[in-house]
Amino acid sequence: MPGRSGGEAAHLPGTAARRHGGDRAPVLTDADATSTHHDAPASLGGFTVGITAARRADELGSLLQRHGARVQHGPALRIVPVSDDAQLHAATERCITDPPSVVIATTGIGFRGWVAAADGWGRGGELLSALGHARLLARGPKARGAVSEAGLADAWSPDSESAAELLDHLLTGPLDGVRVAVQLHGRPLPDFVEALRCAGAEVIEIPVYRWSTPLDSTPLDNLVDAVCAHEVDAVTFTSAPAAAGLLARAAEQGIRESLLDALRGPVLAACVGPVTSAPLAEHDVPAVVPDRFRLGAMVRALCQQLPDRHPTLPVAGHALQLRGHAAVVDGDIKPLSPNGKALLRVLLDRPGRVIPRAELATALNSPDAASNGRGADEHAVEQAVARLRAALGAPDLVQTVIKRGYRLPLGPMKDAPRCALP
């Protein structure tokens, strides 16, 4: 798929610029990815991972790179503060004048932003005083932490960190005539708010910030193209709006089905929690979701899941694995050119079997080269195989079968017999 040029860099520091575009994965129990332990090779060495986050992208990128990944950043949204918004100011004044009995903090950044905005208007102390007598609830630990940082009483928080469980908890008690302040998290919560109002509550919506599309869509377009072309091996999501934003942008480009096919197949989706994965689940896209809903836990889950999707085979006395843009030979990362990767993928599809030169030539022919009549011939295949052997650092991995083609000499796999000779 052709790439798009222009715009801001689509990669975090230390990554090369890119300009082109099953069953549900199990939930994992994983340790924090900030651990200094590394497998050999690096858990994510040879893989390219996409980042859709607007916030904390640098932190997530550093975690992924620490584990050996190449990173491509395509923010699927941006956060637009509304500290000067009249609606937020009016809602704040309502809370100060007639304090709510229940306050719901949905995000840490949102609750902090609310208090900061009130401070900017000279009303921060009065707002905290008004909220200090309320029953406080938080959707997750980040929001709960923000409430505590403001000097307010510890808030109740559901284990699932979901708005649905928080709502169920509220609806177990009487709400008729109760004033409830709901801090929104980037977009309206119509179902949540309507359920409270149907129970008799008077709801004050607090719009601290909103999600919007990126000012420059080029990095996101490049990421969408890369996913569709299977040029990234995994995509990470840290919020539901980011997941929805990626799907929406692909729909605008007329390639949403191609994107969904990739995410249901060779490109692994990794989400920080079940709320984040919901927009993907609606389209039957499986996702890796850690037990602990944190960036580090998500990276650790990715480190466990992604290498397992690529089998390691015994070939000519070596352990050989093909990853996204590299091979792993006896635990060492071996970067590959696009042609080398294309050849090795065909050979690995039928390990131990002879692949004719004509079939390998087809693998080397890009659509552009074929359309211009410059398709690879058998001589080009010989040159490409020589370069592949050099890149792998073990010439015996690719065996020449005179007058027939090439093969990977597959060794015994556990108790199974050696693959049949050609």
N, C-alpha and C positions, 0 to 999 in steps of 0.2 A: 504494500500500500504506500503511496507516495507520502513524503513527509511535508511539513510546513516550515517555512523559514521565518526569521524575524522574531521580535519580541524578546523578553527577558530569558536568561538562561534557564533551561528546563532541568538542570541538574544541581545538586549540592556540590560544594567544593570537593575536589578529589575524584570526581567522576568524569567520564568522557561524555561529550555531548552526543545525543542521539536525535536525529531529525526525521526518522521514519516511524512511520507508523506501522457424571459418575455418581458415585455415592456421596452423600453428605459427609464432610470431614468430621471426625469426632472431636468433642470438646476435650481438651487436654488439661492435666495437672502439670504445672511447670513452675520452675524457680525463676527468680528475677534475672533478666538477661544482662544485668550490669555486672554479673560475676566475671572474674578475670580468667576463668577456665575456658580453654578453647580446645576443640577436637582437632585432630590432624587428618585432613585439612580443615581450615576454618569452616565452621558449620555452613556458612552461606557463600563460601568461596566459589567463584564461577557462575553465580546467579546474579540476575538483575531484578531489583525489587522497586516497584513504583510506590510513590507516596502521594496521597491525595489531600493530606492535611493542610490547613491554612496556619494553624497554631502549632507550635512545638515541632515543626517539620525538621529544624536543625537538630533537635535532640533525638528524634526518631532516626534521622539519617545517620547520626553519629553512632547510635546503637547498632544499626544494620551494618555500617561500614566496619565497626569493631569486630563483627563476626565474618567479615570478608566480602560482603555483598557490594555490588555496584548499584548505585541509587539513581533513580530518575524521578524528579519532582514535578508534579503537575497538579497544583492546588485546584480542587474542584469547587471551591467557594472562597469567600472572604468575609470577615466579620466587620460589620459597619456599626460603630458605636452611635448611640442616640442620646448622649448626655445632654444635648441641647434641644431635645425633642419636647415639644409642648405636652404630648401625651404622657411621657414619663414624669415630667414636672407636675402635671395635674394629679397623676396617680399617687405620687409621693405626698403631695399636700393632703390628699384624702386620707392617707394612712396616718399622717401627723394629727390632723384635725379630729378624726374619729378612728382611733387605732383598731386594727384587725384583731380578732381573737385567735386566728390561725395564720401562720406565715409559711409558705412553701418555697424553699430555695431549690431550684432545679440544676443550677450549675455554679461552680465556684467563681468563674470569671464574671458571670452575670450578677451574683450577689455582691461581689466586691465592687463591680461597676456601679451598681445602684447606690451603695454607700458613698462611693467617690463622687458621683454626680450630686448627691445631696450635700456633701461637703462643699462642692463648688458653688452651690446656691446658698451656702451658709446655714444649711438646715440639717447637717449630718448628725449632730448631737440630739436634736429633737426627733429625728427619724429613729435612731437607735433606742431612745427612751420610749418611743411609742411601740416599737417592736419588742421591747424587753418584757412586756407583760403578756405577750402572745405565746401560744403553743407553737413551737417551731418544728418543722419537718424538712428534711433534706433528701433529695433523690439519690444521692451517692456520697461517698466520703469526701470528694473535693468540695461539694457544696456544704457539707457538714463542717469541714475545716474552715471554710470562709465564714460561716456563722460564728464559730468559736473565735476566730481571729478578730471579729468585730466586737468581742466582749459579751456576746449574748449566751444564753444558756445552751447546753449541748442539745442538739436536735436529734429527733428520732429519724432513722434512715433504714429503708428496706434492704435486706440482704441481696436482692436481685438487682438493685440499683435501677429499677424500672419505674416509670411513672404509673404503670398499671397497678403494681403492688402498692404503691403509695396511695393511689386513689382508693383501692379496696380497703386499705387501713382506715382512711378517713370515713368511708361510707359505713363502717361498722358502728359509728356513733351518730347521735342526732346532730343535724346541721341546719335545721330550720332556723332562719334568722341569724345565723352565724356569719360574721364578716371574715372572708378568707382572701388573703393577698397571695397571688400566684406570680412568682418571678418567671417570666417566659425565657426560653432558651433559643433565641434566634428566629423563631417562627411561632405563630399562634398555636394554641393547644385547644382547638374547638371542642373535641370530644371530651377531654378532661374537664374543661370549664363548664360545658353543658351538663355533664353528669353532676357536678357540684350544685349547679343552679337548680337542676331537677330535684335535688335533695333538699332544696330550700335555702341554700347558702347565698349570701350576697358576695359576689366575686369581684375583686379588684385585680385587673391584669396589669403586670409591671413589665413593660417592654424595654429592657435595658439595652439590648443590641439586636441586630437582625442579620440573617445570612443573606448574602447576595452573590451574584456571579463574579468571577475574577475580572479585574479591569483589563488584563491582557489574557486572552484565552489560549494563546499559542502554546505555552507549556502543557496545558490540559489537553489541547488537541493532539500534541505530540505523544502524550501518554496514551490517549485513546487509540491512536494509530498503532502504537507499540504493542498494546494489549491485543488488538485485532490481528496483528501480524505475528503474534507469539514471540515478540522480541523482548518482553519482560516475562519473568518466571512466576512472579507473585505481585499482588497489589495490596497495599495496606490501607485500612480505613479506621479513623479514630472518631468518627461521628456519623450518625445516620444521614444528616444533610450532605455530607461529602459523598457517601455512597449514592444517594439520590442524584446529586449533582453530576457525577460521572455518567450515570445512565441517561440523564436528561441531555447532557452535551452530545453523547453518542446519538441520541434520537434526533437532535437538531441536525446532525451531520448525515442522517439517514443510514447509520451503521450500528444501530443498537443491537440488532439480532446477531451481527458479527461479534460484537463485544460480549454479548451473553453467551454465545457459543464458546468463546475463548475462556470465559470465567467458569463455565460448566465443564471445561475440558482441561487443556494443558496449563492454563494460568490460574494459580492458586490465590484465592481471596483470603485475607487475614483481617479479622475485625477485633477491636479492643473489647467488645462485649456484645451480648445478644441484642441490645437496643440498636447498636450500630449496624448489625447484620440484617435487621428487619427488612430494609428496602431490597436487599439482595435475595433474601428468602422468598419474598413475594414473587420473584422470577425464577425460583428453583435453582438458585446459585448456591452451591455449598460453600461453607466458610470455616476456617480455623478460628475458634473462639476459646481463649484461655479461661481457666477457672477464676483467676484473679484478673479483674478488668483494669489492667495497667499496660502502659507501653512496653515495659520490660518483659512482662509476662507474654505479651503478644509476640515480641521478637523471639523469645525463647520457644514458644510454640511453633513459630515459623522455622526455627533452627532444627526442630525435631521432625517436622512434617515434610519440608521441601526436599531434603536429600533423599528421603525414603521413597519419593515418587520416581526416582531415577535409579534403576537397578545397577549394581556393580557385578561385573562378570569376570570370570577367570579366563584370560586370553594370553596365550603364549607364556605362561608362567607369571603373568602380571595381573593385578587387579585393575580393571578398566571401568570407568563410569563417565558418561557424557552428561554434563550440566549445561546450563543455558548458553554461555559463551566460552566455555572451557571444558577440557577433559580432566579427569583425575586419574593419574597413573601411579599406583602404589602409594596413594596418599598425597601425591604432589599435584598442585594445580598447574595445568598446561594450557595457557591461552590459545585459542584457535581463531583462525580467520573464518569469515563466512563460508568460503569454499571448503575449508577443512571440516568445519562443523557439518556442512551438508553431506560431505562424503562419509564422515564417521556415522552420521545418523542412519544413512542407508545401509551401511555395513552392519550396524548394531541391530537393525530391524530383523536381520536374518543371520545371526552370528554362527560362524562355522560353515555357512553356505557360500558358494562362489557367486559374486555379483558381476555380471558382464560389464565390460567397459562401456558399452552403449548406454546401459542403465545409469551408470555413474556419470556419464556425460550429460544425461538428461537432468540429473540432480544439480549439476554445475550451471545449467542454463537458467539464468534469471529470466522473467517475462520480458524485460526490456531488451536483453541480449538476443533472445529468441526472435522477437519481433523485428529486430534489425538484421537478422540473418547472420549473426555472429555467434552461433551456437558452438559450445565446446566440442572438440573432436577427441579421438583417442589419445593423440599426443598431449592435448591439454589435460586429459585425465591422468596420464603418466606423470606430468609435471606436478599436478595437484596432489597426487598420492605421495610423491617424493617430499613435497613440502609438509604434508600431514605427518609423515614418518618423522621428519626432523622436529616438528612441533611437539610430537608425543615423546620424543627422546628415547624411543625404543622401536627401532625399525622392524623388529620381528612381530610387532603387533598387527601389521598389515602385510599379509602374505600374498605374493604374486603366484597365480596359477597360470602357467604358460598357455598362451593362445585362448584363454578363457576369461580371465578377469582377476579379481582380487577377493580376499576373504579375511575374516578375523579367525585365527585358529583357536577355537573355543576349547578350553580345558574342561576336565571333569567338574561337575557342580555337585558338591557334597557326595551323595551315594549314587548319583545318576551317571550313566556311561557317557563317554566322550561323544560329542556330536558326530554324526556320520561323516566320513570323509567324502570329498567331492567326487 
